[in-house]
Amino acid sequence: MIPPAFVIPELFDALSESAIWFRPVKNAPNDVADFEIGYCNHAACVLLDAPKEQIIGQKLLHTTLVDDDYKRVVFNQCLTVWQTGRSHEESFHSRFLGKYFTALRSRLMDGVISVVRDRTDYYKAEKERQEEAKKYTAILDASADGVMLLKAIRNPANEIVDFQLTHCNKAAFRLGALPPGSINKTLLEILPHLKGSEQLERHKQVIETGIPFRMETTFRDPDGQEYGWFIVSLEKTGEHVVSTFVDISDKKKNEEKIEEQTNLLNSNFDAAINAIFACEALHDDKGEIVDFEVVKINQAFTRMIGVTAQQAEGTCYNQLFPAGKEYGFFDMYCQVVETGNSMRKEKFYQSDQLTGWYDVSAVKRGDNGIVITFTDVTQSKTDKKAVEEAARYLQDVIDCSQTGIILLSPVTDEKGDIIDFRFKTVNNTVSQFAGTGPADLAGKLHNEVFPLSLQGGLFEKYKEIAKSDQAEQRFESYLTINEQDMWIDVLVKKRNEDLLITIHDFTPQKKLQVEIADTVEKLNTVINTSRAGMFTFVPVYNPEGEIDDFRFNIVNQSVAAYIGQTAENLAGGLGSAFFPDYRTNGLFDIYKDTYLHNKPHEFDFHYVGAFDVYFNIYSVKACDEVLVTFTDYTSRKQLQLQLEATIDELKKSNSNLEEFAYAASHDLQEPLRKINYFSERLRKDIGQKLTPEESHMFGRMESATRRMSQLISDLLTYSQVSRNLAKFKPVDLHDVAKQVLADLETSIAEKKAVINLQTLPTVHGDAVQLGQLFQNLISNSLKYSKKEINPVINITAAEVYKTVDDVPKAFCQLHIQDNGIGFEQEHADKIFKVFQRLHGQSEYPGTGIGLAIVHKVIENHDGDIKAQSQVGIGSSFTILLPQA
């Protein structure tokens, strides 16, 4: 039976929470032996899984509706509330019902009203959230990157003046040399040297522009000491900067693996018992609802709104909630009364008394009434938003990581053997190798996406780790992807049955490491086997701060050999200790000038003292040392002195021979002209009387005369070229070549030849001789062309550099190529000698001097010529001439 005092039982029947009123069973006025259930609402019947008739009237200590342990707990709490009049609120778990509850017990009408709210869904959701948080935390714990989450701090002018370190993983603490207790401190508190630094400005720019930034920079500890190089990636997320960094110290060749961790934002949802109030609708003359009169409220309403029952009951809804119409609550309640349909919504409300989000339920009561319950869910909303934001932060951190991150779940066959792994979590770095996004890989099989893992042994390694008791393993692996070598560093951590894997591609560092090792080995070999002396000097200062000596650092064996020492013994010794004369013979001053003024010196030096040798010395500043290389040319110098006299005599003899050859060639032309003249006169006088055989002999004589004349002419030309009496000056090769082509116009037209002439540069030389060079080479190409194919001659030029006496010099490289008959490559050197011919006179007439003239012109110009040819394909001549 419902107690008479319950004037509006619908108020409690509308509650979604269980409500039970206990009536004390007394042995004496103040002696309560038990409590009897005098009333329960519909929610209590659902909770206890019994009809109201069966529940009402049962004694608390004897009921079978709850377990024995909880009977005694409820009895003691009800007794305390009844005796003291103070309400009691608690949260508990019922093993009997398998649920979580929050209960509020208050004294009412000489009894105790117990309102119980089922919190099972909330606790389950919280547990799932905590499990999810653990998973993401484990992922970050396994990361090798340093990760910091920095919140921008602004001044009243909205300018960023600092950053607060809100999250920082273990790797960041270690790599960043951060002191304990840095979380929630500002960057300038932790690292004061960053004030006004470029690094701090970069962080500000990322927040202001939203553009990610990546840089290489040094780090300093809190004392301001530099201790390494790092790659830092900055990316904006809200008012935070996610800073990930990787240690690339030790010449950036062994990149340290940074474990990445961030603390997830955890929030605890604070629950509260619903506030309840009942109202009656107030209508105007037209029957429209204009307000609601509050007829009843509960204690939760009082706690939440801050008004007592005496203050609230009898007043109007719009007076208690002046913003109700603005936020749509009033219209919602009108709709419930007019339609009879219950409604439940989460809505925002803001006024002087209340501000926040509320879970509101409205149920019609009677013909004109309504029961409204509402719960402050602002904290839940805030917590949910924080969790979502934390999840976004975490995903941003994972996606920003330069390290690949994978969470794999094993896939087994009927025997329990692992046959594959399934992706549970993948970041962008890994998904890029598969050519898809992280979301597309979730749920797919590892070996289907990355079949190379079967060949490279990765899959077997994962299986081995999954079966072992070892919680963590790290190893390096080599793969070949698209015919490219790849080295990866793999860290595997077991998370229950799953494998959390971080993968770092250190291929560039590996290749660089191998390359540096090879280079160092080659360099050491070159230095130690070089016949030239090579050493570095470190300056030694006197007490006044002036350089008064140098100390050997790197020394090769050629230097040590001069004084019968080893390179190891010389290293670290003073220059004056082993070469005392260098302090007074000028060498010390030159080395000092090189060091102090960064001025290279190259010079020949006659060392007289402990040794009598000639050196060619080159000194240059290298970092904070002086690098000295020298070549001993003593033997060459002595030979030079011995040969100088002989060379003078040879020059005189050669000059006489050249003059003789010139005179002889010139004087022989006169007898030939007379022979040719008399031969023509004789043929004219007796030509009619000659027999065919005699006429043929005259023809052969005249041909021999012409060949002899051409031979003498060529010898004269060769002699003139050999004398090299011309004064060199700038010559435009293009103009010279065009003039030669104009002279050969008739021959070119007869042969129907195609000449492709590229623009040629200017060189230092003799225009006449260079014209003879083009004349002979082009004439040869025309002469030795194929009968059935028109000649094609290509003339091109390029600038090249060639080392002469250890000095790089610029040369003009001419290339003359034809498609003629060619010759055997074994004759390439023979063709440049005087009178050397590869074909008979009857087949291809000539003197055999043309290419010898070309070779002599090249010699006169300190150049070089090479011939390349294939029989039936053609020939090409490559000529090097010093650039003007």
CORCOR-V200833 format. One record per residue. N is the residue number from 1. PHI is phi in whole degrees, -180 to 180 (NA if undefined). PSI is psi in radians with two decimals (* if undefined). OMEGA is omega in whole degrees, -180 to 180 (NA if undefined). Layout:
n = (N,N)
phi = (PHI,PHI)
psi = (PSI,PSI)
omega = (OMEGA,OMEGA)
This chain:
n = (1,2,3,4,5,6,7,8,9,10,11,12,13,14,15,16,17,18,19,20,21,22,23,24,25,26,27,28,29,30,31,32,33,34,35,36,37,38,39,40,41,42,43,44,45,46,47,48,49,50,51,52,53,54,55,56,57,58,59,60,61,62,63,64,65,66,67,68,69,70,71,72,73,74,75,76,77,78,79,80,81,82,83,84,85,86,87,88,89,90,91,92,93,94,95,96,97,98,99,100,101,102,103,104,105,106,107,108,109,110,111,112,113,114,115,116,117,118,119,120,121,122,123,124,125,126,127,128,129,130,131,132,133,134,135,136,137,138,139,140,141,142,143,144,145,146,147,148,149,150,151,152,153,154,155,156,157,158,159,160,161,162,163,164,165,166,167,168,169,170,171,172,173,174,175,176,177,178,179,180,181,182,183,184,185,186,187,188,189,190,191,192,193,194,195,196,197,198,199,200,201,202,203,204,205,206,207,208,209,210,211,212,213,214,215,216,217,218,219,220,221,222,223,224,225,226,227,228,229,230,231,232,233,234,235,236,237,238,239,240,241,242,243,244,245,246,247,248,249,250,251,252,253,254,255,256,257,258,259,260,261,262,263,264,265,266,267,268,269,270,271,272,273,274,275,276,277,278,279,280,281,282,283,284,285,286,287,288,289,290,291,292,293,294,295,296,297,298,299,300,301,302,303,304,305,306,307,308,309,310,311,312,313,314,315,316,317,318,319,320,321,322,323,324,325,326,327,328,329,330,331,332,333,334,335,336,337,338,339,340,341,342,343,344,345,346,347,348,349,350,351,352,353,354,355,356,357,358,359,360,361,362,363,364,365,366,367,368,369,370,371,372,373,374,375,376,377,378,379,380,381,382,383,384,385,386,387,388,389,390,391,392,393,394,395,396,397,398,399,400,401,402,403,404,405,406,407,408,409,410,411,412,413,414,415,416,417,418,419,420,421,422,423,424,425,426,427,428,429,430,431,432,433,434,435,436,437,438,439,440,441,442,443,444,445,446,447,448,449,450,451,452,453,454,455,456,457,458,459,460,461,462,463,464,465,466,467,468,469,470,471,472,473,474,475,476,477,478,479,480,481,482,483,484,485,486,487,488,489,490,491,492,493,494,495,496,497,498,499,500,501,502,503,504,505,506,507,508,509,510,511,512,513,514,515,516,517,518,519,520,521,522,523,524,525,526,527,528,529,530,531,532,533,534,535,536,537,538,539,540,541,542,543,544,545,546,547,548,549,550,551,552,553,554,555,556,557,558,559,560,561,562,563,564,565,566,567,568,569,570,571,572,573,574,575,576,577,578,579,580,581,582,583,584,585,586,587,588,589,590,591,592,593,594,595,596,597,598,599,600,601,602,603,604,605,606,607,608,609,610,611,612,613,614,615,616,617,618,619,620,621,622,623,624,625,626,627,628,629,630,631,632,633,634,635,636,637,638,639,640,641,642,643,644,645,646,647,648,649,650,651,652,653,654,655,656,657,658,659,660,661,662,663,664,665,666,667,668,669,670,671,672,673,674,675,676,677,678,679,680,681,682,683,684,685,686,687,688,689,690,691,692,693,694,695,696,697,698,699,700,701,702,703,704,705,706,707,708,709,710,711,712,713,714,715,716,717,718,719,720,721,722,723,724,725,726,727,728,729,730,731,732,733,734,735,736,737,738,739,740,741,742,743,744,745,746,747,748,749,750,751,752,753,754,755,756,757,758,759,760,761,762,763,764,765,766,767,768,769,770,771,772,773,774,775,776,777,778,779,780,781,782,783,784,785,786,787,788,789,790,791,792,793,794,795,796,797,798,799,800,801,802,803,804,805,806,807,808,809,810,811,812,813,814,815,816,817,818,819,820,821,822,823,824,825,826,827,828,829,830,831,832,833,834,835,836,837,838,839,840,841,842,843,844,845,846,847,848,849,850,851,852,853,854,855,856,857,858,859,860,861,862,863,864,865,866,867,868,869,870,871,872,873,874,875,876,877,878,879,880,881,882,883,884)
phi = (NA,-80,-61,-58,-67,-80,-73,-132,-60,-61,-58,-85,-66,-79,-67,-83,-93,-73,-127,-133,-105,-101,-102,-68,-106,-108,-86,-148,-52,-114,-113,-93,-92,-166,-127,-109,-75,-100,-161,-148,-93,-64,-62,-67,-63,-65,-63,-86,57,-152,-72,-60,-63,-78,-80,-64,101,-74,-83,-62,-78,-119,-74,-103,-76,-133,-76,-62,-62,-74,-57,-64,-62,-65,-59,-63,-68,-62,-62,-63,-62,-65,-76,-96,77,-93,-67,-132,-126,-152,-116,-153,-116,-99,-68,-64,-98,68,-139,-106,-137,-123,-122,-125,-116,-138,-78,-149,51,58,-138,-127,-96,-116,-109,-118,-111,-77,-110,-60,-61,-63,-66,-64,-62,-64,-66,-63,-62,-66,-65,-63,-63,-62,-63,-66,-63,-64,-62,-68,-61,-86,-70,-93,-88,-78,-133,-131,-112,-117,-96,-67,-113,-113,-89,-57,-87,65,-97,-75,-115,-167,-134,-99,-79,-95,-143,-159,-83,-62,-61,-68,-58,-72,-70,-84,54,-85,-74,-58,80,-77,-59,75,-88,-88,-59,-73,-72,-77,-128,-61,-69,-75,-60,75,-83,-66,-60,-65,-64,-63,-61,-63,-63,-63,-65,-71,-100,76,-91,-60,-139,-134,-149,-106,-155,-89,-108,-127,-79,-56,-87,88,-89,-70,-141,172,-107,-141,-95,-116,-113,-118,-144,-83,-144,66,-95,-114,-115,-88,-108,-112,-144,-126,-75,-120,-69,58,60,59,-106,-124,-71,-70,-89,-102,-82,-107,-150,-139,-83,-77,-78,-110,-131,-104,-80,-93,-98,-137,-69,-61,-86,-132,-149,-112,-135,-116,-72,-111,-112,-93,-63,-90,84,-88,-73,-112,-172,-130,-97,-79,-110,-160,-135,-107,-68,-61,-60,-62,-62,-79,-89,90,-123,-87,-62,-61,-79,-91,-67,96,-89,-92,-58,-65,-77,-73,-125,-63,-97,-61,-67,-59,-96,88,-67,-60,-63,-63,-68,-60,-65,-65,-65,-75,-100,81,-89,-70,-140,-145,-148,-101,-138,-95,-140,-144,-153,-67,-86,-131,-148,155,-101,-136,-91,-115,-121,-133,-129,-70,-122,65,-86,-134,-108,-152,-111,-120,-122,-148,-128,-74,-109,-60,-63,-62,-61,-63,-63,-63,-64,-65,-65,-63,-66,-63,-64,-66,-57,-62,-65,-61,-62,-63,-69,-77,-65,-80,-94,-70,-127,-137,-118,-113,-115,-67,-116,-114,-93,-64,-85,89,-81,-74,-111,-174,-129,-112,-68,-109,-141,-142,-99,-61,-59,-76,-64,-63,-66,-89,71,-148,-94,-58,-65,-72,-85,-58,92,-84,-82,-62,-73,-75,-78,-124,-64,-64,-65,-72,-78,-80,87,-65,-60,-63,-67,-62,-61,-60,-68,-62,-87,-82,-92,-75,-79,-153,-141,-135,-157,-107,-139,-114,-131,-120,-120,53,62,-114,-70,-146,-115,-129,-106,-118,-119,-117,-123,-83,-125,59,-90,-86,-117,-99,-123,-116,-126,-121,-84,-114,-58,-59,-66,-65,-63,-63,-61,-65,-63,-65,-61,-63,-64,-61,-65,-64,-62,-62,-64,-62,-62,-79,-104,-66,-78,-80,-72,-150,-158,-119,-111,-106,-66,-118,-102,-88,-58,-84,84,-104,-76,-122,-171,-130,-117,-66,-117,-100,-138,-96,-69,-64,-69,-63,-64,-65,-120,69,-113,-102,-60,-65,-72,-72,-58,93,-86,-77,-61,-70,-73,-103,-129,-62,-72,-69,-73,-114,-93,100,-65,-58,-64,-66,-63,-64,-65,-60,-71,-73,-115,51,-113,-68,-134,-130,-162,-92,-143,-97,-86,-121,159,-64,-132,-122,-138,-109,-122,-104,-116,-132,-122,-149,-79,-127,58,-109,-136,-109,-94,-121,-125,-146,-120,-85,-116,-59,-62,-63,-64,-64,-65,-61,-62,-70,-87,-59,-65,-62,-64,-59,-65,-63,-60,-64,-63,-66,-62,-62,-65,-65,-64,-65,-62,-65,-65,-64,-64,-70,-72,-71,-68,-63,-60,-66,-62,-68,-59,-64,-66,-67,-64,-67,-61,-64,-63,-70,-77,-117,-57,-73,-94,-78,-75,-56,-68,-67,-63,-64,-67,-59,-62,-66,-64,-65,-64,-66,-66,-63,-63,-64,-65,-65,-63,-66,-62,-66,-65,-65,-61,-60,-66,-66,-66,-66,-69,51,-88,-73,-96,-75,-155,-58,-126,-82,-62,-66,-64,-62,-64,-63,-66,-63,-64,-66,-65,-95,-58,-64,-62,-63,-68,-62,-82,56,-83,-109,-111,-103,-107,-82,-61,-105,-86,-103,-126,-98,-177,-110,-63,-64,-63,-66,-65,-62,-60,-65,-58,-70,-67,-69,-61,-59,-63,-69,-65,-96,-87,-80,-68,-91,-128,-65,-67,-127,-122,-107,-121,-128,-147,-153,-95,-130,-120,-138,-81,-122,55,68,-124,-71,-127,-87,-131,-92,-102,-90,-133,-115,-127,-130,-116,-80,-76,71,-156,-68,-62,-66,-96,-62,-85,-66,-67,-90,-93,-65,68,-90,-128,-106,-135,-69,-65,-70,-82,-137,-64,165,-103,79,-113,-55,-73,-66,-65,-58,-64,-67,-61,-63,-61,-62,-98,56,-112,-153,-139,-130,-116,-128,-154,-135,-62,83,-107,138,-130,-140,-121,-109,-120,-110,-125,-58,-71,-68)
psi = (2.41,2.29,2.54,-0.49,-0.32,1.46,-0.44,1.36,-0.43,-0.45,-0.75,-0.53,-0.46,-0.22,2.51,-0.22,2.71,2.29,2.14,2.29,2.15,2.28,2.24,2.44,2.01,2.46,-0.52,2.99,-0.68,0.25,1.74,2.09,-0.44,3.08,2.40,2.43,2.02,-0.33,2.57,2.59,-3.13,-0.67,-0.59,-0.66,-0.72,-0.76,-0.79,-0.07,0.85,2.62,2.77,-0.67,-0.57,-0.50,-0.87,2.30,-0.28,2.51,2.42,-0.78,-0.14,0.03,2.69,0.13,-0.42,2.94,2.82,-0.69,-0.75,-0.47,-0.86,-0.68,-0.82,-0.73,-0.83,-0.70,-0.76,-0.72,-0.77,-0.77,-0.75,-0.69,-0.68,-0.40,0.02,2.35,2.71,2.29,2.41,2.75,2.41,2.87,2.25,1.94,-0.52,-0.74,-0.22,0.60,2.90,2.43,2.77,2.22,2.47,2.09,2.26,2.66,2.35,2.11,0.97,0.37,-2.93,2.16,2.24,2.03,2.10,2.25,2.29,2.02,0.29,-0.83,-0.67,-0.81,-0.65,-0.77,-0.71,-0.68,-0.73,-0.71,-0.73,-0.65,-0.74,-0.72,-0.69,-0.69,-0.83,-0.63,-0.70,-0.67,-0.80,-0.63,-0.51,-0.17,2.52,-0.10,2.56,2.32,2.28,2.47,2.04,2.15,2.29,2.40,2.15,2.64,3.10,-0.40,0.21,0.45,2.42,2.13,-0.27,3.11,2.46,2.24,1.81,-0.53,2.54,2.15,3.02,-0.72,-0.65,-0.70,-0.78,-0.89,-0.62,-0.03,0.75,2.43,2.72,2.61,0.31,-0.40,2.38,-0.03,2.88,2.79,-0.73,-0.38,-0.73,-0.80,1.39,-0.39,-0.21,-0.19,2.17,0.12,2.83,-0.63,-0.77,-0.69,-0.65,-0.71,-0.76,-0.73,-0.67,-0.73,-0.79,-0.66,-0.40,0.08,2.14,2.71,2.51,2.33,2.78,2.30,2.84,2.68,2.67,2.54,3.04,-0.35,-0.02,0.17,2.26,2.46,0.10,2.98,2.52,2.60,2.14,2.24,2.25,2.33,2.43,2.43,1.81,-2.29,0.32,2.74,2.14,2.00,1.99,2.42,2.59,2.33,2.09,0.56,-3.08,0.95,0.47,0.52,-0.41,1.54,2.15,2.54,2.12,2.18,2.31,2.29,2.45,2.52,2.23,2.58,2.06,2.36,2.49,2.24,2.15,2.12,2.68,2.65,2.49,2.50,2.43,2.39,2.57,2.49,2.76,2.35,2.45,2.24,2.71,-2.98,-0.45,0.04,0.14,2.49,2.19,-0.29,3.11,2.42,2.23,2.17,-0.36,2.44,2.80,3.13,-0.59,-0.65,-0.77,-0.81,-0.66,-0.74,-0.53,0.29,2.61,2.98,-0.69,-0.59,-0.55,-0.76,2.29,-0.23,2.98,2.64,-0.83,-0.35,-0.71,-0.64,1.34,-0.40,0.17,-0.70,-0.75,-0.67,0.13,0.02,-0.77,-0.81,-0.61,-0.78,-0.68,-0.71,-0.66,-0.78,-0.73,-0.59,-0.41,0.01,2.27,2.69,2.61,2.24,2.73,2.14,2.72,2.45,2.44,2.15,-2.96,-0.60,-0.69,2.51,2.13,-3.00,2.48,2.42,1.92,2.28,2.43,2.23,2.36,2.43,2.07,-2.62,-0.50,0.13,3.02,2.43,2.22,2.29,2.48,2.57,2.38,1.90,0.35,-0.79,-0.69,-0.74,-0.80,-0.77,-0.73,-0.76,-0.69,-0.70,-0.77,-0.72,-0.70,-0.69,-0.69,-0.75,-0.81,-0.78,-0.68,-0.76,-0.79,-0.79,-0.50,-0.27,2.36,-0.14,2.35,2.36,2.25,2.43,2.02,2.49,2.27,2.55,2.14,2.79,-2.97,-0.47,-0.09,0.10,2.46,2.14,-0.22,3.12,2.59,2.37,2.27,-0.71,2.39,2.42,3.06,-0.66,-0.70,-0.75,-0.46,-0.57,-0.51,-0.11,0.54,-3.07,2.84,-0.68,-0.57,-0.40,-0.39,2.20,-0.20,2.81,2.41,-0.83,-0.36,-0.64,-0.71,1.32,-0.38,-0.35,-0.42,-0.66,-0.67,-0.10,0.04,-0.77,-0.78,-0.62,-0.72,-0.74,-0.77,-0.76,-0.71,-0.56,-0.34,2.98,-0.07,2.27,-0.37,2.39,2.59,2.40,2.85,2.60,2.58,2.30,2.79,1.96,2.13,0.77,0.34,2.37,2.49,2.27,2.31,2.58,2.15,2.26,2.12,2.21,2.35,2.31,1.61,-2.06,-0.24,2.84,2.14,2.08,2.29,2.37,2.20,2.19,1.92,0.56,-0.84,-0.72,-0.67,-0.82,-0.71,-0.70,-0.80,-0.75,-0.74,-0.74,-0.77,-0.74,-0.77,-0.74,-0.76,-0.75,-0.78,-0.69,-0.79,-0.82,-0.80,-0.35,-0.05,2.38,-0.34,2.51,2.49,2.24,2.84,2.50,2.32,2.25,2.55,2.20,2.57,3.06,-0.42,0.01,0.28,2.59,2.10,0.07,3.03,2.65,2.36,2.42,-1.27,2.27,2.32,3.00,-0.47,-0.63,-0.82,-0.51,-0.43,-0.49,0.30,0.53,3.07,2.76,-0.62,-0.64,-0.57,-0.62,2.19,-0.18,2.78,2.50,-0.67,-0.37,-0.57,-0.50,1.30,-0.49,-0.30,-0.29,-0.46,-0.24,0.13,-0.31,-0.74,-0.75,-0.65,-0.81,-0.68,-0.73,-0.69,-0.77,-0.84,-0.60,0.15,0.78,2.00,2.64,2.32,2.21,2.75,2.48,2.27,1.84,2.02,2.23,-2.06,-0.41,2.70,1.54,2.77,2.26,2.55,2.04,2.44,2.16,2.44,2.58,2.26,1.88,-2.08,0.53,2.97,2.12,2.17,2.22,2.48,2.63,2.26,1.95,0.59,-0.82,-0.76,-0.70,-0.76,-0.72,-0.65,-0.79,-0.66,-0.57,-0.31,-0.74,-0.77,-0.68,-0.72,-0.75,-0.74,-0.67,-0.77,-0.78,-0.74,-0.69,-0.74,-0.75,-0.71,-0.71,-0.67,-0.79,-0.68,-0.81,-0.76,-0.76,-0.69,-0.75,-0.48,-0.31,-0.61,-0.87,-0.64,-0.69,-0.66,-0.74,-0.80,-0.66,-0.86,-0.58,-0.72,-0.73,-0.77,-0.76,-0.64,-0.64,-0.72,0.21,-0.58,-0.37,-0.13,2.46,2.88,-0.67,-0.70,-0.69,-0.67,-0.65,-0.70,-0.74,-0.73,-0.67,-0.79,-0.67,-0.72,-0.61,-0.78,-0.73,-0.70,-0.68,-0.76,-0.67,-0.77,-0.69,-0.76,-0.67,-0.63,-0.78,-0.80,-0.70,-0.70,-0.71,-0.68,-0.55,-0.49,0.89,-0.09,2.65,2.16,2.55,2.95,2.28,2.23,1.83,-0.54,-0.76,-0.70,-0.82,-0.71,-0.67,-0.71,-0.74,-0.62,-0.70,-0.57,0.30,-0.74,-0.84,-0.69,-0.71,-0.70,-0.71,-0.18,0.77,2.62,2.11,2.05,1.82,1.99,2.74,2.20,2.65,-3.03,2.37,2.98,2.00,-2.80,2.13,-0.68,-0.86,-0.73,-0.55,-0.71,-0.65,-0.89,-0.70,-0.85,-0.73,-0.78,-0.70,-0.74,-0.78,-0.67,-0.72,-0.79,0.68,2.85,2.50,-0.63,-0.08,2.33,2.40,2.47,2.13,2.12,2.21,1.97,2.93,2.66,2.74,2.20,2.87,2.41,2.40,2.10,2.08,0.79,0.26,2.19,2.26,2.63,2.40,2.63,2.14,1.89,2.49,1.98,2.04,2.41,3.06,0.63,-2.72,-0.39,-3.08,2.93,2.37,-0.41,-0.29,0.21,-0.60,-0.51,-0.59,-0.30,0.04,2.66,2.37,0.22,2.12,2.57,-0.11,2.74,2.75,-0.63,-0.54,-0.83,1.68,2.64,3.02,-0.28,0.34,-0.30,-0.88,-0.44,-0.64,-0.75,-0.79,-0.68,-0.66,-0.75,-0.74,-0.75,-0.49,0.23,0.72,-2.76,2.60,2.39,2.49,2.40,2.33,2.70,2.35,2.23,-0.14,-0.78,3.13,2.70,2.50,2.19,2.13,2.33,2.15,2.38,2.39,2.50,*)
omega = (179,-180,-178,-177,-180,-174,179,-180,180,180,-180,179,-179,-178,172,177,178,178,180,178,-179,177,-178,173,-169,168,179,-176,-179,-178,-179,180,-177,173,180,180,-178,179,171,178,-176,-179,178,178,179,-178,-177,178,180,178,-177,-178,-179,-176,-176,-180,-180,176,-174,-176,-178,-177,176,-177,178,-177,-173,-178,-175,177,-176,179,-178,180,-178,180,179,-179,180,179,-178,-176,-174,-176,179,180,180,-180,-179,171,-176,177,179,176,-179,-180,180,-177,176,-177,167,-175,174,-179,-177,178,-178,175,179,176,-180,175,-179,178,-174,179,180,-178,-175,-179,180,-178,178,179,179,180,178,179,180,178,178,179,179,-179,-179,178,179,179,-180,179,-176,-176,178,-180,170,-177,175,175,-173,-180,-178,176,-176,175,-179,178,179,177,178,-178,-179,177,177,178,-177,179,-178,-180,-176,-180,180,176,-176,-176,-178,-180,-178,179,176,179,-178,-178,180,172,179,180,-177,172,-177,-176,-175,-179,180,-179,-180,-176,178,-180,-180,179,178,177,-180,-178,180,178,-174,-175,-176,-178,178,-178,179,-178,171,-176,174,175,175,177,-179,177,178,-179,176,179,177,176,-178,167,-177,175,-179,178,-177,168,-174,177,-179,169,173,-179,174,-179,-177,-180,177,179,-178,180,174,-177,178,-176,180,180,-174,175,-172,-180,173,179,179,178,-179,178,176,180,176,-179,177,176,-177,169,-175,171,-180,-176,171,-179,176,-175,173,-177,-179,179,179,180,-180,179,176,176,180,-178,-178,174,175,-176,178,176,180,180,-175,-175,-179,177,180,178,179,-179,-173,-174,-178,178,-180,-179,-176,176,179,-176,-175,-180,-176,179,-177,-177,172,-179,-176,179,178,-179,177,-179,179,-179,-175,-177,-176,-180,178,-180,177,-179,168,-175,179,179,179,175,180,-177,-172,171,178,178,-176,172,-170,174,180,-179,180,178,-179,-178,-171,-176,-179,175,-175,174,177,-178,177,180,-180,-179,178,178,-179,180,180,179,179,179,179,179,178,178,178,177,-177,-180,177,-180,-179,-177,180,-175,175,177,176,-179,-179,170,-175,175,-176,175,-175,175,-177,-180,-179,178,179,180,178,174,-179,180,171,178,179,176,-174,-176,179,-175,179,178,180,179,-180,-180,180,-178,-179,-179,-177,178,-179,-179,-175,-174,174,-180,-178,-179,-180,180,177,-179,-176,178,-179,-178,179,179,178,179,-179,-179,-179,-178,-175,178,-178,-175,-174,176,179,-178,175,-179,179,-180,171,-178,-179,179,178,177,-179,176,180,175,-172,175,-178,177,178,175,-170,179,-175,175,174,-170,170,-175,178,178,179,179,180,-180,180,179,179,179,179,-179,-180,180,178,-179,179,-180,179,-179,179,179,180,-177,-173,179,-180,177,176,176,-177,177,174,-179,173,-176,176,-175,174,-178,179,179,179,178,179,175,174,-180,179,174,176,-178,174,-171,-179,178,-176,-176,-178,-179,175,179,172,179,-179,-180,180,-176,180,-179,179,178,-178,-180,-177,179,-173,-177,-173,179,-174,-175,176,-178,-179,-179,179,180,179,178,177,-177,-173,-173,179,-175,178,176,172,-173,172,-174,176,-178,179,-179,177,178,174,-173,175,-179,161,-170,175,179,-180,178,178,-175,-178,-179,174,177,-178,172,179,178,179,178,-179,-179,180,-180,179,178,179,180,-180,-174,-174,179,179,-179,178,179,180,178,179,-180,-179,179,178,-179,-180,178,178,-179,180,-179,-179,-179,-178,-175,-179,-179,-176,177,-179,179,179,178,-179,-179,-179,178,180,178,-178,180,-177,-178,-173,-175,-178,-175,-174,174,177,-179,178,179,178,180,175,-179,-180,179,-180,179,180,179,180,178,179,179,179,180,180,179,179,178,178,177,-180,180,179,178,-177,-179,174,-177,-174,173,-176,176,179,-179,176,-177,-178,178,179,-178,179,179,178,179,177,178,-178,-174,-178,180,179,-180,-180,-178,-175,-176,175,-179,177,-176,175,177,-176,-176,177,178,178,-177,-179,-175,-178,-179,180,174,176,178,179,-178,-176,-179,-180,178,177,-180,178,-177,-174,176,178,-176,-174,-177,177,180,173,-177,179,179,-177,180,177,177,179,179,-179,-179,178,-177,177,179,178,180,-179,179,169,179,175,-180,180,-172,177,179,-175,-173,178,178,179,-175,-179,179,-173,179,-176,-172,-178,-180,-178,176,179,-180,179,-177,180,-178,-178,-177,179,-177,179,-176,-177,-178,-174,-178,174,176,178,-178,180,177,179,178,-179,-178,180,-179,-178,178,177,178,175,-177,172,-179,179,-179,-179,-178,175,179,178,-173,174,177,179,-178,180,NA)
